[in-house]
Amino acid sequence: DEFKGRKVHFVVNIAKVEKPHTPEFNEEFIEQLRGVKTDLAGFREILAQDIRAKYEYDARAKDEDVLMKQMLEAAEFEVGPSLLSAEVEQVYREHAENLLGQGYEMKQYLDHLKKSAEDYKEEVIKPEALRRVKAELLLRKIREVKAIEPTEAEIHSEIEKVISQYGSSEVIERLRAKLVPGDTYYEDIKNRLAYRKVVDTFF
């Protein structure tokens, strides 16, 4: 407030003047970007692999969605209220986290929709949660009946894919030490592989 409405002079020391520039795509810059030391041709191949993986993932997700809809239409079973309630809360938290990632609070979103949290859970979340629970139970039963389990080699390969996304050698070593049988994330990887193999039996 003491400077309000007054002309003032400041003395400053300029430490550095910078301007934007296009970086040179050399090995050092690529290593900073992807954590892999390679030349421009190798970098292009990495991008090509990423694009192929994205298309394959999207195509598989579409096929799996169609398959699950057909399976759920054919299967008739009830879901316990406590199991469904827990999944509703989980899906609700995921929706809230997704909104937060976009810069919105769940309360703001609900105010915009003119819905209470209870109404949103009942009308939007519950159908999604029910579908997810039924799909998981169905896949779990098929996995049990067909005795489908991923091999150690398949699990190891998937873990290496996860680890390869990190550039720091220190982080990689910590992950290798952590991702062993009994670890929560290890078991999650194992289960995801098993369910993928279950789905593959239908294609």
Backbone as a printed PyTorch tensor [residue, N CA C, xyz], in Angstrom:
tensor([[[  0.8190,  -1.2180,   0.0000],
         [  0.0000,   0.0000,   0.0000],
         [  0.8530,   1.2690,   0.0000]],

        [[  2.0470,   1.2430,   0.5990],
         [  2.8500,   2.4650,   0.6960],
         [  3.3560,   2.9370,  -0.6730]],

        [[  3.3190,   2.0510,  -1.6900],
         [  3.7460,   2.4430,  -3.0370],
         [  2.5700,   2.7910,  -3.9500]],

        [[  1.3560,   2.6430,  -3.4340],
         [  0.1690,   2.8320,  -4.2730],
         [  0.0860,   4.2810,  -4.7630]],

        [[ -0.0650,   4.4610,  -6.0850],
         [ -0.2370,   5.7850,  -6.6560],
         [  1.0500,   6.5900,  -6.7800]],

        [[  2.1980,   5.9770,  -6.4930],
         [  3.4620,   6.7110,  -6.5500],
         [  4.3100,   6.2100,  -7.7150]],

        [[  5.1410,   7.0790,  -8.2680],
         [  6.1250,   6.6760,  -9.2580],
         [  7.3540,   6.1930,  -8.5070]],

        [[  7.8140,   5.0210,  -8.8490],
         [  8.9700,   4.4760,  -8.1450],
         [  9.9990,   3.9730,  -9.1510]],

        [[ 11.2560,   3.9090,  -8.7150],
         [ 12.3210,   3.3970,  -9.5660],
         [ 12.9860,   2.2200,  -8.8670]],

        [[ 13.2450,   1.1570,  -9.6220],
         [ 13.9160,  -0.0070,  -9.0740],
         [ 15.2350,  -0.2170,  -9.8100]],

        [[ 16.2320,  -0.6580,  -9.0900],
         [ 17.5110,  -1.0420,  -9.6820],
         [ 17.5820,  -2.5640,  -9.6500]],

        [[ 17.8000,  -3.1690, -10.8180],
         [ 17.8560,  -4.6310, -10.8840],
         [ 19.1530,  -5.0770, -11.5350]],

        [[ 19.6090,  -6.2540, -11.1700],
         [ 20.7470,  -6.8800, -11.8340],
         [ 20.2330,  -8.0270, -12.6880]],

        [[ 20.5020,  -7.9880, -13.9860],
         [ 20.0620,  -9.0530, -14.8820],
         [ 21.1190, -10.1550, -14.8740]],

        [[ 20.7090, -11.3170, -14.3840],
         [ 21.6550, -12.4330, -14.2770],
         [ 21.8180, -13.1580, -15.5960]],

        [[ 20.7270, -13.2810, -16.3600],
         [ 20.7810, -14.0610, -17.5960],
         [ 19.6230, -13.6650, -18.5020]],

        [[ 19.8580, -13.6530, -19.8010],
         [ 18.7960, -13.4360, -20.7850],
         [ 18.7180, -14.6910, -21.6450]],

        [[ 17.5220, -15.2680, -21.7470],
         [ 17.3660, -16.4980, -22.5080],
         [ 16.2880, -16.3280, -23.5640]],

        [[ 16.3230, -17.1660, -24.5590],
         [ 15.2810, -17.1890, -25.5770],
         [ 15.0240, -18.6380, -25.9640]],

        [[ 13.7970, -18.9520, -26.4030],
         [ 13.4970, -20.3420, -26.7990],
         [ 14.3240, -20.7350, -28.0190]],

        [[ 14.7180, -22.0030, -28.0510],
         [ 15.4590, -22.4950, -29.1930],
         [ 15.1160, -23.9680, -29.4080]],

        [[ 15.2470, -24.4100, -30.6210],
         [ 14.9740, -25.8110, -30.9420],
         [ 16.1710, -26.6600, -30.5180]],

        [[ 15.9330, -27.6500, -29.6660],
         [ 17.0650, -28.4640, -29.2130],
         [ 17.5920, -29.3550, -30.3320]],

        [[ 18.8520, -29.7020, -30.2200],
         [ 19.4480, -30.6240, -31.1810],
         [ 19.1360, -32.0530, -30.7410]],

        [[ 18.6190, -32.8500, -31.6580],
         [ 18.2510, -34.2290, -31.3080],
         [ 19.4940, -35.1160, -31.3160]],

        [[ 20.3200, -34.9120, -30.3140],
         [ 21.4930, -35.7630, -30.1750],
         [ 21.2290, -36.8280, -29.1160]],

        [[ 22.1990, -37.6970, -28.8670],
         [ 22.0100, -38.8080, -27.9270],
         [ 21.7060, -38.3290, -26.5190]],

        [[ 22.3580, -37.2250, -26.1130],
         [ 22.1560, -36.7200, -24.7570],
         [ 20.7170, -36.2260, -24.5660]],

        [[ 20.2030, -35.4960, -25.5790],
         [ 18.8370, -34.9650, -25.4720],
         [ 17.8080, -36.0960, -25.4850]],

        [[ 18.0220, -37.0860, -26.3440],
         [ 17.1050, -38.2320, -26.4150],
         [ 17.1180, -38.9990, -25.0930]],

        [[ 18.2960, -39.1190, -24.4930],
         [ 18.3970, -39.8170, -23.2130],
         [ 17.6180, -39.0720, -22.1260]],

        [[ 17.6560, -37.7360, -22.1760],
         [ 16.8640, -36.9390, -21.2200],
         [ 15.3710, -37.1640, -21.4160]],

        [[ 14.9650, -37.3020, -22.6870],
         [ 13.5380, -37.4920, -22.9990],
         [ 13.0350, -38.8680, -22.6030]],

        [[ 13.7850, -39.9200, -22.9750],
         [ 13.2740, -41.2830, -22.8510],
         [ 14.0930, -42.1890, -21.9360]],

        [[ 15.2200, -41.6970, -21.4390],
         [ 16.0310, -42.5350, -20.5590],
         [ 16.7800, -43.6230, -21.2990]],

        [[ 16.8700, -43.4990, -22.6270],
         [ 17.5680, -44.4920, -23.4520],
         [ 18.5880, -43.7680, -24.3160]],

        [[ 19.7990, -44.2870, -24.3420],
         [ 20.8390, -43.6640, -25.1620],
         [ 20.7630, -44.2520, -26.5680]],

        [[ 20.3530, -43.4260, -27.5390],
         [ 20.2090, -43.8900, -28.9190],
         [ 20.3310, -42.7040, -29.8600]],

        [[ 20.4680, -42.9770, -31.1550],
         [ 20.5360, -41.8900, -32.1380],
         [ 19.1290, -41.5530, -32.6360]],

        [[ 19.0470, -40.6330, -33.6020],
         [ 17.7410, -40.1860, -34.1020],
         [ 16.9530, -41.3250, -34.7390]],

        [[ 17.6400, -42.2080, -35.4580],
         [ 16.9540, -43.3490, -36.0900],
         [ 16.3580, -44.2650, -35.0180]],

        [[ 17.1210, -44.4830, -33.9360],
         [ 16.6190, -45.3090, -32.8340],
         [ 15.4490, -44.6560, -32.1340]],

        [[ 15.5080, -43.3110, -32.0150],
         [ 14.4210, -42.5680, -31.3830],
         [ 13.1390, -42.6750, -32.2000]],

        [[ 13.2950, -42.6030, -33.5300],
         [ 12.1210, -42.7430, -34.4120],
         [ 11.4980, -44.1350, -34.2630]],

        [[ 12.3420, -45.1520, -34.1050],
         [ 11.8410, -46.5140, -33.9290],
         [ 11.0900, -46.6410, -32.6060]],

        [[ 11.5920, -45.9730, -31.5720],
         [ 10.9020, -45.9730, -30.2700],
         [  9.5150, -45.3610, -30.4210]],

        [[  9.4340, -44.2270, -31.1310],
         [  8.1360, -43.5770, -31.3540],
         [  7.2110, -44.4760, -32.1680]],

        [[  7.7620, -45.1360, -33.1760],
         [  6.9590, -46.0420, -34.0100],
         [  6.3930, -47.1840, -33.1700]],

        [[  7.2160, -47.7250, -32.2750],
         [  6.7560, -48.8000, -31.3860],
         [  5.6470, -48.3070, -30.4700]],

        [[  5.8050, -47.0840, -29.9580],
         [  4.7710, -46.4970, -29.0940],
         [  3.4510, -46.3600, -29.8320]],

        [[  3.5160, -45.8950, -31.0750],
         [  2.3040, -45.7000, -31.8790],
         [  1.6370, -47.0430, -32.1710]],

        [[  2.4630, -48.0390, -32.5410],
         [  1.9080, -49.3780, -32.8050],
         [  1.2540, -49.9450, -31.5490]],

        [[  1.9300, -49.7830, -30.4160],
         [  1.4000, -50.2990, -29.1550],
         [  0.0770, -49.6240, -28.8020]],

        [[ -0.0120, -48.3270, -29.0810],
         [ -1.2450, -47.5830, -28.7900],
         [ -2.4000, -48.0970, -29.6500]],

        [[ -2.1490, -48.2950, -30.9420],
         [ -3.1940, -48.8030, -31.8470],
         [ -3.6210, -50.2210, -31.4410]],

        [[ -2.6410, -51.0500, -31.0970],
         [ -2.9520, -52.4220, -30.6790],
         [ -3.7610, -52.4240, -29.3870]],

        [[ -3.3840, -51.5520, -28.4580],
         [ -4.1060, -51.4640, -27.1810],
         [ -5.5550, -51.0250, -27.4100]],

        [[ -5.7350, -49.9950, -28.2470],
         [ -7.0880, -49.4860, -28.5170],
         [ -7.9460, -50.5500, -29.2080]],

        [[ -7.3420, -51.2730, -30.1760],
         [ -8.0880, -52.3070, -30.8970],
         [ -8.4940, -53.4300, -29.9520]],

        [[ -7.5600, -53.8300, -29.0860],
         [ -7.8570, -54.9010, -28.1260],
         [ -8.9370, -54.4670, -27.1410]],

        [[ -8.8280, -53.2340, -26.6490],
         [ -9.8100, -52.7250, -25.6930],
         [-11.2140, -52.7290, -26.3010]],

        [[-11.3030, -52.3790, -27.5950],
         [-12.5920, -52.3780, -28.2880],
         [-13.1420, -53.7940, -28.3950]],

        [[-12.2910, -54.7480, -28.7750],
         [-12.7150, -56.1490, -28.8940],
         [-13.1420, -56.7090, -27.5290]],

        [[-12.3670, -56.3860, -26.4870],
         [-12.6820, -56.8750, -25.1430],
         [-14.0120, -56.3100, -24.6590]],

        [[-14.2710, -55.0420, -24.9780],
         [-15.5240, -54.4140, -24.5600],
         [-16.7190, -55.1180, -25.1950]],

        [[-16.6110, -55.4250, -26.4850],
         [-17.6860, -56.1380, -27.1930],
         [-17.8820, -57.5270, -26.5870]],

        [[-16.7740, -58.2300, -26.3420],
         [-16.8300, -59.5730, -25.7670],
         [-17.5030, -59.5660, -24.3990]],

        [[-17.0840, -58.6120, -23.5270],
         [-17.6420, -58.5670, -22.1740],
         [-19.1380, -58.2650, -22.2050]],

        [[-19.5670, -57.4120, -23.1000],
         [-21.0040, -57.1110, -23.2120],
         [-21.7790, -58.3710, -23.5860]],

        [[-21.2280, -59.1400, -24.5290],
         [-21.9000, -60.3780, -24.9610],
         [-21.9340, -61.4030, -23.8240]],

        [[-20.8210, -61.5090, -23.0880],
         [-20.7470, -62.4720, -21.9870],
         [-21.6900, -62.1000, -20.8490]],

        [[-21.7510, -60.8030, -20.5430],
         [-22.6220, -60.3690, -19.4480],
         [-24.0920, -60.5160, -19.8040]],

        [[-24.4060, -60.3980, -21.0960],
         [-25.7910, -60.6220, -21.5300],
         [-26.1700, -62.0940, -21.3900]],

        [[-25.1870, -62.9770, -21.5950],
         [-25.4550, -64.4190, -21.5440],
         [-25.4490, -64.9560, -20.1160]],

        [[-24.7120, -64.2970, -19.2210],
         [-24.5730, -64.7940, -17.8410],
         [-25.5970, -64.1270, -16.9280]],

        [[-26.1980, -64.9380, -16.0560],
         [-27.1690, -64.4050, -15.0970],
         [-26.7370, -64.7670, -13.6850]],

        [[-26.4110, -63.7570, -12.8850],
         [-26.0580, -64.0020, -11.4800],
         [-26.2050, -62.7050, -10.6920]],

        [[-26.3770, -62.8540,  -9.4000],
         [-26.5610, -61.7090,  -8.5090],
         [-25.2230, -61.2740,  -7.9200]],

        [[-25.1340, -59.9930,  -7.5900],
         [-23.9470, -59.4420,  -6.9300],
         [-24.3500, -59.0020,  -5.5310]],

        [[-23.5880, -59.4280,  -4.5420],
         [-23.8870, -59.0790,  -3.1550],
         [-23.8280, -57.5810,  -2.9180]],

        [[-24.7020, -57.0490,  -2.0430],
         [-24.7600, -55.6000,  -1.8060],
         [-23.4660, -55.0100,  -1.2650]],

        [[-22.7720, -55.7250,  -0.3830],
         [-21.5350, -55.1760,   0.1870],
         [-20.4430, -55.0700,  -0.8790]],

        [[-20.3790, -56.0750,  -1.7630],
         [-19.3950, -56.0590,  -2.8510],
         [-19.6810, -54.9190,  -3.8160]],

        [[-20.9620, -54.7560,  -4.1460],
         [-21.3560, -53.6900,  -5.0690],
         [-21.1130, -52.3210,  -4.4430]],

        [[-21.4300, -52.1830,  -3.1620],
         [-21.2390, -50.9140,  -2.4590],
         [-19.7650, -50.5130,  -2.4550]],

        [[-18.8840, -51.4850,  -2.2010],
         [-17.4420, -51.2020,  -2.1800],
         [-16.9600, -50.7550,  -3.5650]],

        [[-17.4900, -51.3990,  -4.6120],
         [-17.0810, -51.0360,  -5.9780],
         [-17.6130, -49.6620,  -6.3600]],

        [[-18.8270, -49.3280,  -5.8990],
         [-19.3930, -47.9920,  -6.1540],
         [-18.4810, -46.9190,  -5.5860]],

        [[-18.0210, -47.1220,  -4.3580],
         [-17.1270, -46.1460,  -3.7200],
         [-15.8040, -46.0560,  -4.4650]],

        [[-15.3000, -47.1970,  -4.9310],
         [-14.0330, -47.2100,  -5.6790],
         [-14.1670, -46.4370,  -6.9850]],

        [[-15.2340, -46.7020,  -7.7280],
         [-15.4450, -46.0220,  -9.0120],
         [-15.6700, -44.5320,  -8.7820]],

        [[-16.3820, -44.1900,  -7.7060],
         [-16.6260, -42.7740,  -7.3790],
         [-15.2980, -42.0580,  -7.1190]],

        [[-14.3890, -42.7220,  -6.3810],
         [-13.0700, -42.1260,  -6.1080],
         [-12.2970, -41.9300,  -7.4040]],

        [[-12.4030, -42.9030,  -8.3110],
         [-11.7050, -42.7950,  -9.5960],
         [-12.2400, -41.6170, -10.4070]],

        [[-13.5570, -41.4360, -10.4150],
         [-14.1510, -40.2980, -11.1170],
         [-13.6480, -38.9880, -10.5210]],

        [[-13.5960, -38.9220,  -9.1880],
         [-13.1390, -37.7090,  -8.5020],
         [-11.6800, -37.4130,  -8.8390]],

        [[-10.8450, -38.4600,  -8.8860],
         [ -9.4170, -38.2920,  -9.2100],
         [ -9.2400, -37.8370, -10.6530]],

        [[-10.0400, -38.3890, -11.5570],
         [ -9.9700, -37.9810, -12.9650],
         [-10.3480, -36.5200, -13.1370]],

        [[-11.3810, -36.0980, -12.4310],
         [-11.7970, -34.6960, -12.4880],
         [-10.7200, -33.7900, -11.9180]],

        [[-10.1080, -34.2340, -10.8220],
         [ -9.0560, -33.4510, -10.1790],
         [ -7.8800, -33.2670, -11.1310]],

        [[ -7.5930, -34.3120, -11.9110],
         [ -6.5210, -34.2250, -12.8940],
         [ -6.8200, -33.2030, -13.9850]],

        [[ -8.1040, -32.8940, -14.1830],
         [ -8.5080, -31.8960, -15.1720],
         [ -8.7200, -30.5220, -14.5380]],

        [[ -8.4390, -30.4490, -13.2250],
         [ -8.5480, -29.1600, -12.5360],
         [ -9.9130, -28.8670, -11.9390]],

        [[-10.7470, -29.8970, -11.7490],
         [-12.0880, -29.6980, -11.1930],
         [-12.2610, -30.4980,  -9.9060]],

        [[-12.9950, -29.9200,  -8.9950],
         [-13.3890, -30.6420,  -7.7860],
         [-14.6960, -31.3740,  -8.0770]],

        [[-14.8810, -32.5190,  -7.4400],
         [-16.1200, -33.2760,  -7.6310],
         [-17.3370, -32.4410,  -7.2490]],

        [[-17.1980, -31.6460,  -6.1780],
         [-18.3290, -30.8130,  -5.7340],
         [-18.7350, -29.8240,  -6.8300]],

        [[-17.7350, -29.2150,  -7.4920],
         [-18.0360, -28.2900,  -8.5900],
         [-18.7880, -29.0080,  -9.7070]],

        [[-18.3170, -30.2020, -10.0300],
         [-18.9200, -30.9830, -11.1050],
         [-20.3680, -31.3410, -10.7640]],

        [[-20.5910, -31.7710,  -9.5130],
         [-21.9420, -32.1310,  -9.0920],
         [-22.8560, -30.9100,  -9.0740]],

        [[-22.3230, -29.7650,  -8.6550],
         [-23.1110, -28.5220,  -8.6680],
         [-23.5180, -28.1680, -10.0900]],

        [[-22.5770, -28.3780, -11.0330],
         [-22.8660, -28.0970, -12.4480],
         [-23.9730, -29.0190, -12.9630]],

        [[-23.9300, -30.2900, -12.5380],
         [-24.9490, -31.2520, -12.9680],
         [-26.2620, -31.1050, -12.2060]],

        [[-26.1880, -30.3090, -11.1110],
         [-27.3400, -30.1570, -10.2120],
         [-27.7580, -31.5140,  -9.6330]],

        [[-26.7470, -32.2740,  -9.1900],
         [-26.9910, -33.5830,  -8.5850],
         [-26.2710, -33.6590,  -7.2430]],

        [[-26.8460, -34.4360,  -6.3350],
         [-26.1660, -34.7360,  -5.0790],
         [-25.2020, -35.8950,  -5.3250]],

        [[-24.2690, -36.1060,  -4.3960],
         [-23.3310, -37.2210,  -4.5330],
         [-24.0860, -38.5490,  -4.5680]],

        [[-25.1330, -38.6530,  -3.7480],
         [-25.9250, -39.8900,  -3.6900],
         [-26.6200, -40.1610,  -5.0210]],

        [[-27.2040, -39.1040,  -5.6250],
         [-27.8840, -39.2620,  -6.9090],
         [-26.8880, -39.6520,  -8.0040]],

        [[-25.7140, -39.0200,  -7.9880],
         [-24.6840, -39.3080,  -8.9930],
         [-24.2150, -40.7600,  -8.8780]],

        [[-24.0300, -41.2060,  -7.6410],
         [-23.6200, -42.5980,  -7.4320],
         [-24.6910, -43.5660,  -7.9310]],

        [[-25.9340, -43.2610,  -7.6670],
         [-27.0350, -44.1480,  -8.0370],
         [-27.2460, -44.1790,  -9.5480]],

        [[-27.2180, -43.0050, -10.1930],
         [-27.5650, -42.9150, -11.6100],
         [-26.3820, -43.1710, -12.5500]],

        [[-25.1780, -42.7440, -12.1420],
         [-24.0170, -42.8240, -13.0390],
         [-23.0300, -43.9100, -12.6090]],

        [[-22.6800, -43.8850, -11.3280],
         [-21.6220, -44.7720, -10.8380],
         [-22.0890, -46.2170, -10.7070]],

        [[-23.2710, -46.4230, -10.1530],
         [-23.7250, -47.7730,  -9.8440],
         [-23.7790, -48.6930, -11.0740]],

        [[-24.3390, -48.2440, -12.2140],
         [-24.3440, -49.1350, -13.3880],
         [-22.9290, -49.5320, -13.8290]],

        [[-22.0080, -48.5750, -13.7850],
         [-20.6210, -48.8750, -14.1660],
         [-19.9880, -49.8460, -13.1710]],

        [[-20.2250, -49.6100, -11.8780],
         [-19.6650, -50.4770, -10.8380],
         [-20.2180, -51.8960, -10.9470]],

        [[-21.5180, -52.0010, -11.2270],
         [-22.1460, -53.3220, -11.3600],
         [-21.5480, -54.0810, -12.5370]],

        [[-21.3600, -53.3970, -13.6530],
         [-20.7650, -54.0400, -14.8300],
         [-19.3450, -54.5150, -14.5300]],

        [[-18.5790, -53.6820, -13.8250],
         [-17.1940, -54.0360, -13.5110],
         [-17.1070, -55.2330, -12.5710]],

        [[-17.9650, -55.2350, -11.5490],
         [-17.9540, -56.3460, -10.5950],
         [-18.3500, -57.6440, -11.2920]],

        [[-19.4100, -57.5840, -12.0990],
         [-19.8620, -58.7860, -12.8010],
         [-18.7870, -59.3030, -13.7570]],

        [[-18.1390, -58.3860, -14.4720],
         [-17.0900, -58.7820, -15.4040],
         [-15.9380, -59.4490, -14.6620]],

        [[-15.5490, -58.8790, -13.5270],
         [-14.4400, -59.4480, -12.7450],
         [-14.7990, -60.8340, -12.2090]],

        [[-16.0160, -60.9830, -11.6740],
         [-16.4560, -62.2760, -11.1420],
         [-16.5260, -63.3270, -12.2490]],

        [[-17.0070, -62.9010, -13.4080],
         [-17.1420, -63.8200, -14.5360],
         [-15.7690, -64.2870, -15.0190]],

        [[-14.8510, -63.3370, -15.1790],
         [-13.4980, -63.6860, -15.6210],
         [-12.7760, -64.5530, -14.5890]],

        [[-13.0170, -64.2490, -13.3140],
         [-12.3910, -65.0370, -12.2420],
         [-12.8760, -66.4870, -12.2830]],

        [[-14.1830, -66.6720, -12.5460],
         [-14.7470, -68.0220, -12.5980],
         [-14.2080, -68.7890, -13.8020]],

        [[-14.1300, -68.1190, -14.9540],
         [-13.5960, -68.7740, -16.1510],
         [-12.1300, -69.1430, -15.9290]],

        [[-11.3890, -68.2340, -15.2930],
         [ -9.9840, -68.5030, -14.9800],
         [ -9.8540, -69.7400, -14.1010]],

        [[-10.7670, -69.8620, -13.1360],
         [-10.7420, -71.0070, -12.2210],
         [-11.0960, -72.2990, -12.9510]],

        [[-12.1650, -72.2580, -13.7480],
         [-12.6290, -73.4590, -14.4570],
         [-11.5900, -73.9460, -15.4700]],

        [[-10.9970, -72.9980, -16.2040],
         [-10.0320, -73.3680, -17.2380],
         [ -8.6080, -73.4970, -16.6810]],

        [[ -8.4510, -73.2150, -15.3680],
         [ -7.1310, -73.3030, -14.7170],
         [ -6.0770, -72.5060, -15.4920]],

        [[ -6.4060, -71.2420, -15.7540],
         [ -5.5040, -70.3800, -16.5240],
         [ -4.6230, -69.5640, -15.5840]],

        [[ -3.3170, -69.7020, -15.7410],
         [ -2.3650, -68.9210, -14.9490],
         [ -1.2090, -68.4970, -15.8590]],

        [[ -0.7110, -67.2860, -15.6870],
         [  0.4450, -66.8640, -16.4820],
         [  1.7160, -67.5830, -16.0200]],

        [[  2.6290, -67.8070, -16.9280],
         [  3.8950, -68.4460, -16.5730],
         [  4.8310, -67.4090, -15.9530]],

        [[  5.8620, -67.8970, -15.2760],
         [  6.8560, -66.9950, -14.6890],
         [  7.5240, -66.1620, -15.7770]],

        [[  7.7600, -66.7640, -16.9360],
         [  8.3940, -66.0440, -18.0450],
         [  7.5070, -64.8980, -18.5330]],

        [[  6.1910, -65.1340, -18.6030],
         [  5.2520, -64.0950, -19.0380],
         [  5.1960, -62.9580, -18.0240]],

        [[  5.1900, -63.3230, -16.7330],
         [  5.1660, -62.2930, -15.6840],
         [  6.4500, -61.4710, -15.7340]],

        [[  7.5850, -62.1490, -15.8720],
         [  8.8820, -61.4600, -15.9340],
         [  8.9230, -60.5040, -17.1270]],

        [[  8.4200, -60.9540, -18.2690],
         [  8.4040, -60.1220, -19.4680],
         [  7.5540, -58.8710, -19.2590]],

        [[  6.3980, -59.0450, -18.6000],
         [  5.5160, -57.9010, -18.3410],
         [  6.1610, -56.9290, -17.3600]],

        [[  6.8350, -57.4560, -16.3540],
         [  7.5320, -56.6050, -15.3810],
         [  8.6230, -55.7950, -16.0740]],

        [[  9.3380, -56.4280, -16.9940],
         [ 10.3890, -55.7160, -17.7270],
         [  9.8060, -54.5840, -18.5750]],

        [[  8.5990, -54.8000, -19.1180],
         [  7.9320, -53.7390, -19.8820],
         [  7.6130, -52.5550, -18.9790]],

        [[  7.1340, -52.8530, -17.7770],
         [  6.8120, -51.7980, -16.8120],
         [  8.0820, -51.0360, -16.4320]],

        [[  9.1380, -51.7790, -16.1160],
         [ 10.3910, -51.1800, -15.6650],
         [ 11.0370, -50.3300, -16.7590]],

        [[ 10.8740, -50.7580, -18.0250],
         [ 11.5170, -50.0490, -19.1360],
         [ 10.9900, -48.6300, -19.3210]],

        [[  9.8560, -48.3100, -18.6890],
         [  9.2870, -46.9690, -18.8120],
         [ 10.0430, -45.9530, -17.9600]],

        [[ 10.9100, -46.4260, -17.0700],
         [ 11.6450, -45.5320, -16.1840],
         [ 13.0740, -45.3650, -16.6730]],

        [[ 13.5790, -44.1280, -16.5890],
         [ 14.9180, -43.8350, -17.0880],
         [ 16.0100, -43.9650, -16.0480]],

        [[ 15.6570, -43.8140, -14.7790],
         [ 16.6600, -43.8410, -13.7210],
         [ 17.0640, -45.2770, -13.3830]],

        [[ 18.3590, -45.5500, -13.4380],
         [ 18.8530, -46.8970, -13.1120],
         [ 18.5810, -47.2370, -11.6490]],

        [[ 18.6100, -46.2070, -10.7980],
         [ 18.3380, -46.4200,  -9.3650],
         [ 16.8920, -46.8670,  -9.1570]],

        [[ 15.9570, -46.2050,  -9.8500],
         [ 14.5310, -46.5590,  -9.7470],
         [ 14.3110, -47.9670, -10.2970]],

        [[ 14.9630, -48.2740, -11.4100],
         [ 14.8250, -49.5980, -12.0290],
         [ 15.2650, -50.6950, -11.0760]],

        [[ 16.3940, -50.4920, -10.3980],
         [ 16.8900, -51.4950,  -9.4540],
         [ 15.9370, -51.6670,  -8.2790]],

        [[ 15.3710, -50.5570,  -7.8050],
         [ 14.4140, -50.6290,  -6.6860],
         [ 13.1690, -51.3900,  -7.0990]],

        [[ 12.6950, -51.1460,  -8.3320],
         [ 11.5020, -51.8370,  -8.8310],
         [ 11.7590, -53.3330,  -8.9890]],

        [[ 12.9360, -53.6780,  -9.5140],
         [ 13.2690, -55.1000,  -9.6860],
         [ 13.2840, -55.8140,  -8.3310]],

        [[ 13.7750, -55.1200,  -7.3060],
         [ 13.8330, -55.7190,  -5.9770],
         [ 12.4450, -55.8180,  -5.3550]],

        [[ 11.5730, -54.8750,  -5.7150],
         [ 10.2220, -54.8250,  -5.1140],
         [  9.2480, -55.7920,  -5.7860]],

        [[  9.3220, -55.8820,  -7.1250],
         [  8.3400, -56.6690,  -7.8680],
         [  8.6630, -58.1560,  -7.8110]],

        [[  8.3240, -58.7410,  -6.6930],
         [  8.5350, -60.1760,  -6.4560],
         [  7.2220, -60.7800,  -5.9600]],

        [[  7.0590, -62.1170,  -6.0610],
         [  5.8210, -62.7480,  -5.5830],
         [  5.4660, -62.3090,  -4.1690]],

        [[  4.1880, -61.9730,  -3.9780],
         [  3.7170, -61.4970,  -2.6780],
         [  3.5330, -59.9960,  -2.6450]],

        [[  4.2930, -59.2600,  -3.4780],
         [  4.1250, -57.8100,  -3.5520],
         [  2.7870, -57.4900,  -4.2220]],

        [[  2.1060, -56.4660,  -3.7220],
         [  0.7670, -56.1160,  -4.2320],
         [  0.7870, -55.8290,  -5.7250]],

        [[  1.7610, -55.0340,  -6.1720],
         [  1.8200, -54.6690,  -7.5820],
         [  2.1950, -55.8770,  -8.4430]],

        [[  3.0610, -56.7380,  -7.9200],
         [  3.4260, -57.9700,  -8.6360],
         [  2.1770, -58.8270,  -8.8500]],

        [[  1.3880, -58.9990,  -7.7850],
         [  0.1770, -59.8100,  -7.8820],
         [ -0.8350, -59.1780,  -8.8310]],

        [[ -0.8590, -57.8410,  -8.8600],
         [ -1.7610, -57.1460,  -9.7820],
         [ -1.3580, -57.4210, -11.2270]],

        [[ -0.0580, -57.3630, -11.4960],
         [  0.4450, -57.6800, -12.8460],
         [  0.0890, -59.1150, -13.2110]],

        [[  0.2860, -60.0280, -12.2700],
         [ -0.0200, -61.4450, -12.5040],
         [ -1.4990, -61.6410, -12.8230]],

        [[ -2.3730, -60.9820, -12.0620],
         [ -3.8150, -61.1190, -12.2950],
         [ -4.2240, -60.5310, -13.6360]],

        [[ -3.6500, -59.3800, -13.9820],
         [ -3.9870, -58.7650, -15.2680],
         [ -3.5770, -59.6720, -16.4290]],

        [[ -2.4150, -60.3010, -16.2990],
         [ -1.9710, -61.2380, -17.3350],
         [ -2.9030, -62.4410, -17.4340]],

        [[ -3.3400, -62.9400, -16.2750],
         [ -4.2440, -64.0910, -16.2620],
         [ -5.5620, -63.7580, -16.9450]],

        [[ -6.1250, -62.5790, -16.6300],
         [ -7.3980, -62.1970, -17.2340],
         [ -7.2420, -61.9390, -18.7320]],

        [[ -6.0600, -61.4470, -19.1240],
         [ -5.8030, -61.2610, -20.5450],
         [ -5.7920, -62.6070, -21.2700]],

        [[ -5.2040, -63.6120, -20.6130],
         [ -5.1610, -64.9600, -21.2000],
         [ -6.5650, -65.5660, -21.2560]],

        [[ -7.3850, -65.2620, -20.2550],
         [ -8.7770, -65.7350, -20.2590],
         [ -9.4940, -65.1680, -21.4680]],

        [[ -9.3470, -63.8550, -21.6800],
         [-10.0010, -63.1940, -22.8160],
         [ -9.4840, -63.7600, -24.1340]],

        [[ -8.1730, -64.0420, -24.1890],
         [ -7.5750, -64.5640, -25.4260],
         [ -8.1850, -65.9040, -25.8500]],

        [[ -8.7060, -66.6860, -24.8820],
         [ -9.2970, -67.9810, -25.2240],
         [-10.5520, -67.8320, -26.0800]],

        [[-11.1230, -66.6150, -26.1170],
         [-12.3520, -66.3890, -26.8930],
         [-12.0750, -65.8120, -28.2720]],

        [[-10.8240, -65.4820, -28.5440],
         [-10.5030, -64.8840, -29.8470],
         [ -9.8160, -65.9070, -30.7480]]])
